[in-house]
Amino acid sequence: MKPTLINTLAVLLPVLVGAAPTPTAERDISSYSETITAQQIAAIAPNSAKSCADRADKSAPSECADAQQAATNIAKSFDTYKVTSPAEQAAVISLMAFESVEFLYNRNKVPGVPGQGTRNMQSPAFNAKYAESLNVAVSDDKAQTLDKLLEKLEWDFGSGAWFLTTQCTTDVRSALQSGSEAGWERYITECVQTSVTEARKEYWQKATKALGAESS
């Protein structure tokens, strides 16, 4: 995946290191807010602290999610895909915050690639793989596949953790878990396959601080 800020996503082929984990048993989704909090999300993506009624794009009002929705569903994704490293969690959250414009969007806007979306703005090709992992029927119409993935906030916000755990190599994940800037840069360039920018780095720095994942 090569996500860019609501932009074209070039499809490359990272190394597949394993099948998607089997989702954990259901429990009250509110319990997940104890592991990633709305306050942490707001520290990373300040605009998400505002009500969607106040900040949603009028052309796509249903795409907006607030800090509490983000926190609960991101926490559930970390539980489902067993992402326990704070450094990995920070990297995934910062990627989603950047790509979705602080959880304002879950569909590509410019140039408007059909089927590109979820909170980390995955390409249609990766959304097809993600859908298959969820036993969601994949349509020849890429936009329809995305529509199905966006039917549940859990799936919408789960794509970042799914991508990390199924599309990044063990070596990249090990480097990322160190909490170092070099490790994060490898995640961005080798797994996400996009460029490190100051804007991306700022979100990552806020995320590592909010989650206590700063390297010593």
Summary of the structure (lengths in Angstrom):
residues: 216
radius of gyration: 15.6
end to end distance: 30.1
largest distance: 48.1
contacts: 729
relative contact order: 0.19
helix: 54%
strand: 1%
